[in-house]
Amino acid sequence: MKFLVTAVLYMALAVGANAADLDKLNALRDGDMKKLNFHAEPQEASQQVFTSPDGTEHRLADWQGKIVLLNFWATWCAPCRHEMPALDALQRDLGGPGFEVVPVATGRNALPGIKRFFEEAGVESLPILLDAKQAVARDMAVLGLPITVILDREGREIARLRGDAEWNSDSAKAILTALIEG
């Protein structure tokens, strides 16, 4: 009986802590970050394969242990192109052992076009990753671009933002820093 009471108390504290954490994170949302929606409960992320230009296969599980800002984008998507320099700056500023920006070009995106765009936009800190068959995007219900998803250290989706955003803003950095330090 004592174990049951302890377990119930622990779960109540954990749920309360999650609600308090969400309240703190939501309070940090300003500007474009007001479009960022945190989930009440983490959601499973895709385990589908995507690739590097050399054909190396990746899965989102490769980044477990880090907070991940997963961005689905395409070269033909004007809002995607607009936000890519901010994502690059965010990676430069916060990237490291606890955080990484993972941009995934989904659908038909010619590699020369991606390289040209990265060069023109001055993107230097982000990898080129390809979801040519849209397996990851479909599995994660990506309807329209850009979509940005935040994954927790266990690789689960904890938040999602539809549309472009200024990811290098003070609000975005405050939210992500709180997650990294949490």
C-alpha positions as CSV (number, residue, x, y, z in Angstrom):
1,M,0.0,0.0,0.0
2,K,2.8,2.4,0.9
3,F,4.3,1.7,-2.6
4,L,1.0,2.6,-4.3
5,V,0.7,5.8,-2.3
6,T,4.3,6.7,-3.2
7,A,3.8,5.9,-6.9
8,V,0.6,8.0,-7.0
9,L,2.4,10.9,-5.3
10,Y,5.3,10.7,-7.7
11,M,3.1,10.7,-10.7
12,A,1.1,13.7,-9.4
13,L,4.3,15.6,-8.8
14,A,5.6,14.6,-12.3
15,V,2.3,15.8,-14.0
16,G,2.4,19.0,-11.9
17,A,6.0,19.5,-12.9
18,N,5.2,19.0,-16.6
19,A,2.4,21.5,-16.4
20,A,4.6,24.0,-14.6
21,D,7.4,23.5,-17.2
22,L,4.8,24.0,-20.0
23,D,3.6,27.2,-18.3
24,K,7.2,28.5,-18.0
25,L,7.9,27.6,-21.7
26,N,4.7,29.2,-22.9
27,A,5.5,32.4,-21.0
28,L,8.7,32.7,-23.0
29,R,6.8,32.7,-26.3
30,D,6.9,36.0,-28.1
31,G,6.6,37.2,-31.7
32,D,6.8,34.3,-34.2
33,M,7.2,31.9,-31.2
34,K,3.6,32.4,-30.3
35,K,2.9,29.9,-33.2
36,L,4.9,27.3,-31.3
37,N,2.6,24.8,-29.8
38,F,3.8,22.5,-27.0
39,H,2.1,19.1,-26.7
40,A,0.6,18.1,-23.3
41,E,2.4,14.7,-23.7
42,P,5.4,13.9,-25.8
43,Q,4.6,12.1,-29.1
44,E,6.6,9.4,-30.9
45,A,8.7,10.7,-33.8
46,S,9.3,8.9,-37.0
47,Q,11.9,6.1,-37.3
48,Q,11.9,6.3,-41.1
49,V,15.2,6.7,-42.9
50,F,16.5,9.8,-44.6
51,T,19.9,10.4,-46.1
52,S,23.0,12.6,-46.5
53,P,24.0,13.5,-50.1
54,D,26.5,10.7,-50.1
55,G,23.7,8.1,-49.3
56,T,24.5,7.7,-45.6
57,E,21.3,6.7,-43.9
58,H,20.0,8.6,-40.8
59,R,17.1,8.2,-38.4
60,L,16.0,10.8,-35.9
61,A,17.2,8.4,-33.2
62,D,20.7,9.3,-34.2
63,W,20.3,12.6,-32.3
64,Q,18.9,11.1,-29.1
65,G,20.4,12.7,-26.1
66,K,20.1,16.2,-27.6
67,I,17.2,18.7,-27.9
68,V,16.6,18.7,-31.6
69,L,15.0,21.5,-33.8
70,L,13.8,19.4,-36.7
71,N,13.0,21.6,-39.7
72,F,11.2,20.2,-42.8
73,W,11.8,22.5,-45.8
74,A,12.2,22.6,-49.6
75,T,14.2,24.7,-52.0
76,W,11.0,25.8,-53.8
77,C,9.4,27.0,-50.5
78,A,9.8,30.8,-50.2
79,P,9.1,30.8,-46.4
80,C,11.5,28.0,-45.9
81,R,14.2,29.9,-47.8
82,H,13.5,32.9,-45.7
83,E,14.0,31.2,-42.3
84,M,17.1,29.1,-43.2
85,P,19.6,31.8,-42.4
86,A,18.1,32.1,-38.9
87,L,18.3,28.4,-38.4
88,D,21.9,28.5,-39.5
89,A,22.6,31.3,-36.9
90,L,20.7,29.3,-34.2
91,Q,22.9,26.3,-34.9
92,R,26.1,28.5,-34.6
93,D,24.8,30.1,-31.4
94,L,23.4,27.1,-29.5
95,G,24.6,24.0,-31.4
96,G,26.7,21.6,-29.4
97,P,26.5,18.5,-27.2
98,G,23.0,19.4,-25.9
99,F,21.3,20.9,-29.0
100,E,21.2,20.6,-32.8
101,V,19.3,22.0,-35.7
102,V,18.4,19.2,-38.1
103,P,17.1,20.6,-41.5
104,V,15.5,17.9,-43.7
105,A,14.8,18.8,-47.3
106,T,11.6,16.9,-48.1
107,G,10.4,15.9,-51.5
108,R,12.0,16.8,-54.8
109,N,15.0,19.0,-54.0
110,A,17.9,18.7,-56.4
111,L,21.2,18.5,-54.6
112,P,22.8,21.2,-56.8
113,G,19.9,23.5,-56.0
114,I,20.3,22.9,-52.3
115,K,24.0,23.6,-52.4
116,R,23.5,26.7,-54.5
117,F,20.8,28.0,-52.1
118,F,23.0,27.3,-49.0
119,E,25.9,29.2,-50.7
120,E,23.7,32.2,-51.7
121,A,22.1,32.4,-48.2
122,G,25.4,32.0,-46.4
123,V,24.3,28.7,-44.7
124,E,27.5,27.2,-43.3
125,S,26.6,25.5,-40.0
126,L,23.8,23.1,-41.2
127,P,24.0,19.7,-42.8
128,I,22.3,18.8,-46.0
129,L,19.8,16.0,-45.2
130,L,17.3,14.5,-47.7
131,D,13.9,13.0,-47.3
132,A,13.4,12.6,-51.1
133,K,10.5,10.1,-50.8
134,Q,8.9,12.1,-48.0
135,A,8.9,9.0,-45.7
136,V,9.8,11.0,-42.6
137,A,7.5,13.9,-43.5
138,R,4.5,11.6,-44.1
139,D,5.2,9.6,-41.0
140,M,5.2,12.9,-38.9
141,A,2.1,14.3,-40.6
142,V,3.9,17.2,-42.2
143,L,1.2,19.0,-44.3
144,G,2.7,22.0,-45.9
145,L,6.1,23.6,-45.5
146,P,7.9,24.7,-43.5
147,I,7.2,22.7,-40.4
148,T,9.5,22.8,-37.4
149,V,9.3,20.2,-34.7
150,I,11.2,20.2,-31.3
151,L,12.3,16.7,-30.1
152,D,13.2,16.0,-26.5
153,R,16.3,14.1,-25.5
154,E,14.4,10.8,-25.9
155,G,13.7,11.7,-29.5
156,R,10.0,12.4,-28.9
157,E,8.1,15.4,-30.4
158,I,7.3,17.9,-27.7
159,A,6.3,21.0,-29.8
160,R,5.5,22.0,-33.4
161,L,5.4,25.2,-35.3
162,R,3.7,25.6,-38.7
163,G,5.1,28.2,-41.1
164,D,8.3,30.2,-41.0
165,A,9.7,31.8,-37.9
166,E,12.6,33.9,-36.7
167,W,14.4,31.0,-35.0
168,N,17.3,33.2,-34.0
169,S,15.1,35.5,-32.0
170,D,15.5,36.2,-28.3
171,S,12.3,34.3,-27.6
172,A,13.3,31.2,-29.6
173,K,16.7,31.2,-27.9
174,A,15.1,31.5,-24.4
175,I,12.8,28.6,-25.1
176,L,15.5,26.4,-26.5
177,T,18.0,27.3,-23.8
178,A,15.3,26.4,-21.1
179,L,14.9,23.0,-22.8
180,I,18.6,22.4,-23.2
181,E,19.2,23.3,-19.5
182,G,16.1,21.5,-18.3
